[in-house]
Amino acid sequence: MVAPAGGGGGASWPSEGELEAVRGKVAEISGRDAGSVRVVACPYRICPLGAHVDHQGGTVTAMTINYGVLLGFVASDDGEVYLQSGQFEGVIRFRVDELQKPIENSESINWESYARGAVYALQNFGYDLKKGIVGYISGVKGLDSSGLSSSAAVGIAYLMALENVNDLTVSPADNIQLDKSIENKYLGLENGILDPSAILLSQYGYLTFMDCKTTSHSYVYFSELSKSKQCHGQLPFKILLAFSGLQHNLPKKRGYNTRAVKLHRVFFAMCVLEENLARRAEHYFSEMKRVVKGRDAWARGDLQDFGQLISASGRSSILNYECGSKEMIQLYEILLKAPGVLGARFSGAGFRGCCLAIVESGHADAAAAFVRAEYEKAQPELVGSIPPDRRVLVCEPGDGARVI
């Protein structure tokens, strides 16, 4: 099914207040009228089903949420890029006609790297950049390294702003590859296409399905949205994001990237598998089945079945794919006990960041309060490192990246 052009629907982000604040900052920085400021809205994403199968060419599901990155911008008078941030001090200043060279040491990556990486990607794909941007970028503090693809949102925001001021027409498919170039070639990271695809392709009311082998995608509409008297154009569930307080990779994550290589070999092996490889293969094949069942449950508006599949994905990630830390598993189990929660799993690999859950709309606030209280009992020191208003977020499904 093809999603309607333009998006919109019941998506609640960004609000007019958020847009006005970003436009005001750009007007202050640039000396231009706030009415001339455009804003790129790049949402964060979640993947309800399809855990750990993207790097094996599997099929994954995705949707965006009503939190993300806002980049307000105007065209610069020349080729200069001048940027300020709501999260980081200092300014970024360089020219779009400067030759950008890939970063050699990943430890030197900072907030300037993504802006330069966007210029690098566009240059290397043959796009002619003559104008830079004067801009202000703002994300949600504390949601970096959280399993929501904030880095992809930042990269896409810079790409779309530069394309806009230079009158470039770039398809979502090409922007996916451009963002991949930022991550892989400029920053030297091993990210795939899942994150930019989810951010660029998602539409409110639809679950996006992506084949990571063929890069094709399709949409399934949530049928209950059509029953306007019951839903009033709004999806009947919320998304909980519960943050662990873990910001750095734990020792247990060492070797995580080798799982993809070893599991890939399993598909061609004609022998008895070692126990750990057999469990990983079991996760892959069972997860692919859950994706198909999830598509059908979503299409008929069956949130109970959909949620159960999400929880089963979480269990298989822990037991079969050997993901998760003690703290993240505690958080996952607390979510499963929260009132109105229909399903939960890690957001990301499960060694840091957050867990996600879908919850009945009427129970969202009570579920969030339960998770805050129970996780604080389990991990008081980690909870203390998280701002109180960022410990558990109640979110709604969102829309795809766009220029406003």
Summary of the structure (lengths in Angstrom):
residues: 404
radius of gyration: 21.0
end to end distance: 25.8
largest distance: 68.8
contacts: 1432
relative contact order: 0.17
helix: 44%
strand: 20%
